[in-house]
Amino acid sequence: MAYTNFLKPNSVTQNTGATEITWDLDPSPYNTDTGSGSQSALSSFESKSTGLLIYSGWNTTVVPPNNNEDATFVDAFSVNSQETLAQGLAFNNDGTKMFVTGVTGDDVNEYALTTGFDVSTATWTNLFSVSAQDAKPKAIAFNTDGTKMFILGESGDDVNEYTVSTGFDLTSTVTFIDSFGVTSTDDGAEDKPTGLTFNNDGTKMFVCGWRRDDVAEFTLTTGFDVSTASFVDSFSVSAQDGDTRDVKFNTDGTVMFVVGRAGGGQSSVYRYTLTTGFDVSTATFEDSYSVKDQETSANSVEFSTDGMKMFVMGPSSDAVNEYTLHVAFDFSPLTTIINGIEVKVFSNKDARIKDSIIQLAQSGSVIGSNKANADAGEIYTYGNSTNLWGATLTYSNLSTLQVALKYKSGSIPHMDTSHVYSVQLKVHYT
């Protein structure tokens, strides 16, 4: 559970009646929490029954914003100088190297990032041609330590396997080993493949393509050795997208992401949950995230190792677009839940002055339950971290949330006075 600090109102309004006194208001109230030097009272009265005072103008911007969208575009890095039809994207484990394939150069371009998984720090370093194996390299993947590289080619409808003498370094010795065809007339595998990924130990391989619009699952009896691969099953994503381009998983394989173009420049990333990790037969569609404002022909999706960043690339922008996520491997709509409200009142009350109303309000009308306490001291906190004052409060209510105060005294005439110096608000949320 998190919470805001007590918040100082920026402005104050009041309601008065025919028998009510005039309040002496100060828009910059004395606030002992912030150390403000002004000690002018928000309100002062000398009365048997005071009017209702409404405090508003809370600085609710300190509460995390909820725009119902958990992925936020950060920036983009153009690869156009190296590749004008960008297709496949991969990173090394710490994000300090990035690799891009494309069908213009038929090669793999390597970039160095001075800050891991921050594409704004990327610089092109070198390239490695794969044209001898395939003229349309669509996707790229590595084994865990980067000593094997895999290129998915549309020309050959196959996965080409290479060894890399120094992990994730294409200036070292890169050697083609063999290839595995992913097309078949009867097993449901891909004949126009575009996306490629593996599970953690390389004993499962996944391929998607735009013709069948499904994710094909293969098992490898030897991890990251495509010569040992065999088709297992496939999962159709055609209900979500009719132009499938890439597939990726979270760390344990319980979340799968598919990129599709959907026609009409409506590129999106689709999220599925799997009850059994890396078993596509257990997948269920959850939601989607549109990337059309950055890339209308998305070809690839990648994630940082911790799942807190997402990257999407395609040929309409020829750029790697970077997004931040607030929850790892999840761009689902995020809702801020209000758990409790506290109101602290700083006052100077003579003996006969007691609480009458301490209540939340909106648009000048009280809501929820009355927290008035006749025994409240001069500095008193009403509510707690789990109390919503009998009101239904959502994030959208915070910007208009108000606090209503009213005091009372006995019926015997007297000259007791009261001064309210500060009314403060604390919002507890998750």
C-alpha positions as CSV (number, residue, x, y, z in Angstrom):
1,M,0.0,0.0,0.0
2,A,1.2,3.5,-0.9
3,Y,-0.1,6.9,0.2
4,T,0.2,10.5,-0.5
5,N,1.5,12.9,2.1
6,F,-0.9,15.2,3.8
7,L,-1.8,17.7,1.1
8,K,-2.2,21.5,1.6
9,P,-5.2,23.1,-0.1
10,N,-4.4,25.6,-2.8
11,S,-7.7,27.5,-2.5
12,V,-10.7,27.5,-0.1
13,T,-14.4,28.2,-0.7
14,Q,-17.2,28.5,1.8
15,N,-21.0,28.2,2.1
16,T,-22.8,30.8,4.2
17,G,-26.4,31.1,5.4
18,A,-28.6,33.9,6.6
19,T,-27.7,33.3,10.2
20,E,-24.1,32.4,9.7
21,I,-21.0,34.5,10.2
22,T,-18.4,35.7,7.7
23,W,-15.3,33.5,7.7
24,D,-11.8,35.0,7.5
25,L,-10.2,32.8,4.9
26,D,-6.5,32.5,3.9
27,P,-5.7,30.8,0.6
28,S,-2.2,29.9,1.9
29,P,-3.0,28.2,5.2
30,Y,-0.5,27.6,8.0
31,N,0.8,24.0,7.6
32,T,3.0,22.5,10.3
33,D,3.9,19.6,8.0
34,T,5.4,21.8,5.3
35,G,6.9,24.4,7.6
36,S,5.0,27.3,6.0
37,G,5.7,30.6,7.6
38,S,2.2,31.9,7.3
39,Q,0.1,31.4,10.5
40,S,-3.0,33.3,9.4
41,A,-6.1,31.3,10.1
42,L,-8.1,29.6,7.4
43,S,-11.2,30.4,9.3
44,S,-12.2,32.2,12.6
45,F,-15.5,32.3,14.3
46,E,-17.3,33.3,17.5
47,S,-20.7,31.7,17.4
48,K,-23.1,29.3,18.9
49,S,-23.5,27.5,15.6
50,T,-21.1,27.9,12.7
51,G,-21.8,27.6,9.0
52,L,-20.6,24.7,6.8
53,L,-17.1,25.4,5.4
54,I,-16.0,23.5,2.2
55,Y,-12.3,23.1,1.7
56,S,-11.1,22.2,-1.9
57,G,-8.2,22.6,-4.2
58,W,-6.2,19.6,-3.1
59,N,-3.0,18.9,-5.0
60,T,-4.0,15.5,-6.1
61,T,-1.3,15.4,-8.9
62,V,1.0,13.6,-6.4
63,V,-1.3,10.6,-6.7
64,P,0.0,8.3,-9.6
65,P,-2.0,9.1,-12.7
66,N,-4.3,6.5,-14.1
67,N,-4.9,6.9,-17.8
68,N,-6.2,3.3,-18.1
69,E,-3.2,2.4,-20.1
70,D,-0.2,0.7,-18.6
71,A,2.2,1.1,-21.5
72,T,3.8,4.5,-22.2
73,F,5.7,5.4,-25.3
74,V,9.1,6.8,-24.4
75,D,11.1,7.4,-27.6
76,A,12.3,5.8,-30.9
77,F,15.6,5.0,-32.5
78,S,15.8,5.0,-36.3
79,V,17.6,2.1,-38.1
80,N,16.8,3.6,-41.5
81,S,20.5,4.3,-42.2
82,Q,21.2,0.6,-42.1
83,E,17.8,-1.0,-43.0
84,T,14.8,0.4,-44.8
85,L,12.6,-2.6,-44.3
86,A,13.1,-3.5,-40.7
87,Q,11.9,-7.0,-39.7
88,G,13.4,-8.7,-36.7
89,L,14.6,-7.4,-33.3
90,A,16.6,-8.9,-30.4
91,F,18.7,-7.7,-27.4
92,N,21.5,-9.4,-25.4
93,N,20.7,-10.1,-21.7
94,D,21.6,-6.8,-20.2
95,G,20.3,-4.7,-23.2
96,T,23.7,-3.2,-24.1
97,K,23.5,-4.8,-27.5
98,M,20.7,-4.7,-30.0
99,F,20.3,-6.6,-33.3
100,V,18.1,-5.8,-36.2
101,T,17.4,-7.8,-39.3
102,G,15.8,-6.6,-42.6
103,V,15.0,-7.6,-46.1
104,T,16.8,-4.7,-47.8
105,G,20.3,-5.6,-46.6
106,D,19.6,-9.3,-45.9
107,D,21.8,-8.9,-42.9
108,V,21.9,-8.5,-39.1
109,N,22.9,-5.1,-37.9
110,E,24.5,-4.9,-34.4
111,Y,24.2,-1.8,-32.2
112,A,25.8,-0.9,-28.9
113,L,23.7,0.8,-26.1
114,T,25.6,2.8,-23.5
115,T,22.6,2.3,-21.2
116,G,21.0,-1.1,-21.3
117,F,17.5,-1.2,-23.0
118,D,17.6,2.6,-23.6
119,V,17.4,2.9,-27.4
120,S,18.2,6.6,-27.2
121,T,21.8,5.5,-26.4
122,A,22.2,3.1,-29.4
123,T,25.0,3.4,-31.9
124,W,25.5,1.1,-35.0
125,T,28.7,-0.9,-34.8
126,N,28.7,-3.6,-37.6
127,L,26.7,-6.0,-39.6
128,F,26.7,-9.7,-40.6
129,S,25.2,-10.9,-43.9
130,V,22.8,-13.8,-44.0
131,S,22.0,-13.6,-47.7
132,A,23.7,-16.9,-48.4
133,Q,21.1,-18.6,-46.3
134,D,18.0,-16.5,-46.9
135,A,17.1,-13.4,-48.9
136,K,14.2,-12.4,-46.6
137,P,15.4,-12.6,-43.0
138,K,12.3,-12.0,-40.9
139,A,13.3,-12.7,-37.3
140,I,16.3,-13.2,-35.1
141,A,16.9,-15.0,-31.8
142,F,19.8,-16.1,-29.7
143,N,20.5,-18.8,-27.1
144,T,21.0,-17.7,-23.5
145,D,24.7,-16.8,-23.8
146,G,24.6,-15.5,-27.3
147,T,26.9,-18.2,-28.7
148,K,24.1,-19.4,-31.1
149,M,22.1,-17.1,-33.4
150,F,19.0,-18.1,-35.3
151,I,17.6,-16.4,-38.3
152,L,14.0,-17.1,-39.6
153,G,13.8,-16.7,-43.3
154,E,10.7,-16.4,-45.4
155,S,12.4,-17.3,-48.7
156,G,13.4,-20.8,-47.4
157,D,10.6,-21.0,-44.8
158,D,13.2,-22.2,-42.3
159,V,15.2,-21.4,-39.2
160,N,18.9,-21.0,-39.9
161,E,21.3,-21.8,-37.0
162,Y,24.7,-20.2,-36.6
163,T,27.4,-20.4,-34.0
164,V,29.0,-17.2,-32.6
165,S,32.5,-17.7,-31.1
166,T,32.0,-14.8,-28.7
167,G,28.5,-14.4,-27.4
168,F,26.5,-11.6,-28.9
169,D,29.5,-10.4,-30.9
170,L,29.0,-10.5,-34.7
171,T,32.6,-9.3,-35.2
172,S,33.7,-12.7,-33.9
173,T,33.5,-15.9,-35.9
174,V,30.0,-16.6,-37.0
175,T,29.4,-19.9,-38.7
176,F,26.3,-21.3,-40.4
177,I,25.5,-24.8,-39.1
178,D,22.2,-26.0,-40.5
179,S,18.5,-25.1,-41.0
180,F,15.1,-26.5,-40.1
181,G,12.1,-26.1,-42.4
182,V,9.0,-25.0,-40.6
183,T,6.6,-25.6,-43.5
184,S,4.4,-28.7,-44.0
185,T,1.3,-29.6,-45.9
186,D,-0.3,-31.4,-43.0
187,D,1.0,-30.4,-39.6
188,G,-0.1,-26.8,-39.4
189,A,3.4,-25.3,-39.2
190,E,4.2,-22.0,-41.0
191,D,4.7,-21.6,-44.7
192,K,5.1,-17.7,-44.5
193,P,7.0,-17.4,-41.2
194,T,7.7,-14.0,-39.7
195,G,8.2,-14.5,-35.9
196,L,10.6,-16.7,-33.9
197,T,11.4,-17.3,-30.2
198,F,12.5,-20.1,-27.8
199,N,11.8,-21.0,-24.2
200,N,14.6,-20.5,-21.7
201,D,16.5,-23.7,-22.3
202,G,15.9,-24.0,-26.0
203,T,13.9,-27.2,-25.8
204,K,10.8,-25.4,-27.3
205,M,10.7,-23.2,-30.4
206,F,7.8,-21.1,-31.5
207,V,7.2,-19.7,-35.0
208,C,4.3,-17.5,-36.3
209,G,3.5,-16.3,-39.7
210,W,1.1,-14.1,-41.7
211,R,-0.5,-16.8,-43.8
212,R,-1.8,-19.1,-41.1
213,D,-2.1,-16.5,-38.4
214,D,-1.1,-19.0,-35.6
215,V,1.7,-19.8,-33.3
216,A,3.4,-23.1,-34.0
217,E,5.1,-24.9,-31.2
218,F,8.0,-27.3,-31.7
219,T,10.0,-29.4,-29.3
220,L,13.8,-29.8,-29.5
221,T,15.3,-32.9,-28.0
222,T,18.6,-31.0,-27.7
223,G,18.2,-27.4,-26.5
224,F,18.9,-24.8,-29.2
225,D,19.7,-27.4,-31.8
226,V,17.1,-27.0,-34.6
227,S,18.1,-30.2,-36.2
228,T,16.3,-32.0,-33.3
229,A,13.0,-30.0,-33.7
230,S,9.6,-31.5,-34.3
231,F,6.2,-30.0,-34.6
232,V,3.9,-30.3,-31.6
233,D,0.9,-28.0,-31.8
234,S,-0.4,-24.7,-32.9
235,F,-2.6,-21.9,-31.5
236,S,-4.7,-19.7,-33.8
237,V,-4.7,-16.0,-33.2
238,S,-6.8,-15.2,-36.2
239,A,-9.7,-14.0,-33.9
240,Q,-7.5,-11.1,-32.8
241,D,-5.4,-10.4,-36.0
242,G,-5.3,-11.5,-39.6
243,D,-1.8,-10.4,-40.2
244,T,0.5,-12.1,-37.6
245,R,4.1,-11.0,-37.5
246,D,5.9,-11.9,-34.2
247,V,5.7,-13.9,-31.0
248,K,7.4,-13.5,-27.6
249,F,6.9,-14.8,-24.0
250,N,7.5,-13.7,-20.5
251,T,10.2,-15.4,-18.5
252,D,8.2,-18.4,-17.3
253,G,6.1,-18.7,-20.5
254,T,2.8,-18.0,-18.8
255,V,2.3,-14.8,-20.9
256,M,2.5,-14.8,-24.7
257,F,2.6,-11.7,-26.9
258,V,1.8,-11.6,-30.6
259,V,2.3,-8.7,-32.9
260,G,-0.2,-8.2,-35.8
261,R,-1.0,-5.6,-38.4
262,A,-4.8,-6.3,-38.5
263,G,-5.1,-4.3,-41.7
264,G,-5.6,-0.6,-42.2
265,G,-2.5,0.4,-40.2
266,Q,-3.9,-0.9,-36.9
267,S,-0.8,-2.5,-35.6
268,S,-1.2,-4.0,-32.1
269,V,0.5,-6.2,-29.5
270,Y,-1.8,-8.9,-28.2
271,R,-1.5,-10.5,-24.8
272,Y,-2.4,-14.1,-23.9
273,T,-2.1,-16.0,-20.6
274,L,-1.1,-19.7,-20.6
275,T,-2.1,-22.0,-17.7
276,T,1.0,-24.1,-18.5
277,G,4.1,-22.2,-19.3
278,F,5.3,-22.4,-23.0
279,D,2.3,-24.7,-23.9
280,V,0.3,-22.8,-26.5
281,S,-2.6,-25.2,-26.3
282,T,-3.4,-23.6,-22.9
283,A,-3.4,-20.0,-24.2
284,T,-6.3,-17.5,-23.6
285,F,-6.5,-14.0,-25.1
286,E,-6.5,-11.2,-22.5
287,D,-6.1,-7.8,-24.1
288,S,-4.2,-5.7,-26.7
289,Y,-2.2,-2.6,-27.0
290,S,-2.2,-0.4,-30.1
291,V,1.1,0.9,-31.4
292,K,-0.3,2.4,-34.5
293,D,0.7,5.9,-33.4
294,Q,4.3,4.9,-33.6
295,E,4.3,2.0,-36.1
296,T,1.5,1.1,-38.6
297,S,3.2,-2.0,-39.9
298,A,4.7,-3.6,-36.8
299,N,6.9,-6.6,-37.5
300,S,8.5,-7.4,-34.2
301,V,8.2,-7.1,-30.4
302,E,10.8,-7.5,-27.7
303,F,11.0,-7.0,-23.9
304,S,13.7,-6.1,-21.5
305,T,14.9,-8.9,-19.2
306,D,12.8,-7.7,-16.3
307,G,9.7,-7.1,-18.5
308,M,9.5,-3.4,-17.6
309,K,10.2,-2.2,-21.1
310,M,8.6,-3.2,-24.4
311,F,10.0,-2.6,-27.9
312,V,8.2,-2.6,-31.2
313,M,9.7,-2.2,-34.7
314,G,8.4,-2.1,-38.2
315,P,9.1,-0.9,-41.8
316,S,6.7,2.1,-41.8
317,S,9.0,3.9,-39.3
318,D,12.1,1.8,-39.6
319,A,12.6,2.6,-35.9
320,V,12.8,0.7,-32.6
321,N,10.0,2.2,-30.5
322,E,10.5,2.0,-26.7
323,Y,7.7,1.8,-24.2
324,T,7.7,1.5,-20.4
325,L,5.4,-0.8,-18.4
326,H,4.4,-0.3,-14.8
327,V,3.9,-4.0,-14.3
328,A,6.3,-6.5,-15.8
329,F,5.1,-8.1,-19.0
330,D,1.7,-6.5,-18.7
331,F,0.2,-3.5,-20.5
332,S,-3.3,-4.2,-19.2
333,P,-5.3,-1.2,-18.1
334,L,-4.1,-0.2,-14.6
335,T,-6.6,1.2,-12.1
336,T,-5.6,3.1,-9.0
337,I,-7.7,1.8,-6.1
338,I,-8.5,4.2,-3.3
339,N,-8.2,2.3,0.0
340,G,-8.6,5.0,2.6
341,I,-8.9,8.7,3.3
342,E,-7.5,10.6,6.3
343,V,-8.3,14.3,7.1
344,K,-6.2,16.2,9.6
345,V,-7.4,19.4,11.0
346,F,-5.1,21.9,12.7
347,S,-7.2,24.3,14.9
348,N,-7.4,26.3,18.1
349,K,-10.8,25.6,19.7
350,D,-12.0,27.0,23.0
351,A,-13.8,24.6,25.3
352,R,-17.4,25.0,24.2
353,I,-16.6,24.6,20.4
354,K,-17.2,21.0,19.3
355,D,-17.3,19.0,16.0
356,S,-20.6,19.0,14.2
357,I,-19.7,17.8,10.7
358,I,-16.4,16.4,9.5
359,Q,-17.3,14.9,6.1
360,L,-16.1,14.5,2.6
361,A,-17.8,16.5,-0.2
362,Q,-18.0,16.9,-3.9
363,S,-19.4,19.9,-5.8
364,G,-20.3,21.5,-2.5
365,S,-22.4,18.6,-1.3
366,V,-21.4,16.3,1.5
367,I,-21.0,12.6,0.7
368,G,-20.5,9.4,2.8
369,S,-20.6,9.3,6.6
370,N,-20.0,12.0,9.2
371,K,-16.7,11.6,11.1
372,A,-17.3,14.3,13.7
373,N,-16.0,13.6,17.1
374,A,-17.0,15.8,20.1
375,D,-13.8,14.8,21.8
376,A,-11.5,15.8,18.9
377,G,-8.5,17.7,20.0
378,E,-7.1,20.8,18.4
379,I,-4.9,18.7,16.0
380,Y,-6.9,15.7,15.1
381,T,-6.9,13.0,12.3
382,Y,-10.2,11.6,11.1
383,G,-10.4,8.3,9.2
384,N,-7.5,5.9,8.5
385,S,-5.8,4.0,5.7
386,T,-8.6,1.5,5.2
387,N,-11.7,3.8,5.8
388,L,-13.5,5.3,2.8
389,W,-15.9,7.3,5.0
390,G,-18.9,5.4,3.6
391,A,-18.4,6.8,0.1
392,T,-17.6,5.1,-3.2
393,L,-14.4,6.7,-4.3
394,T,-12.4,6.1,-7.5
395,Y,-9.3,7.8,-8.9
396,S,-11.5,10.1,-11.0
397,N,-13.1,11.5,-7.9
398,L,-9.8,12.8,-6.4
399,S,-9.5,15.9,-8.5
400,T,-12.8,17.2,-7.2
401,L,-12.6,15.8,-3.6
402,Q,-13.5,18.4,-0.9
403,V,-13.6,18.4,2.9
404,A,-16.6,19.8,4.8
405,L,-16.3,21.2,8.4
406,K,-18.9,22.5,10.7
407,Y,-18.6,23.3,14.4
408,K,-21.2,23.8,17.1
409,S,-21.4,25.0,20.7
410,G,-23.8,25.0,23.6
411,S,-27.0,27.1,23.6
412,I,-25.7,29.3,26.4
413,P,-24.3,32.6,25.0
414,H,-20.6,32.8,25.2
415,M,-17.6,34.5,23.7
416,D,-15.5,31.3,22.9
417,T,-13.6,31.4,19.6
418,S,-12.1,28.9,17.3
419,H,-9.5,29.2,14.6
420,V,-8.9,26.6,11.8
421,Y,-5.3,26.8,10.6
422,S,-5.1,23.9,8.2
423,V,-7.2,21.2,6.7
424,Q,-5.1,18.4,5.2
425,L,-5.9,15.4,3.1
426,K,-4.1,12.0,2.9
427,V,-5.1,9.5,0.2
428,H,-4.2,5.8,0.6
429,Y,-4.1,3.8,-2.6
430,T,-2.8,0.7,-4.4
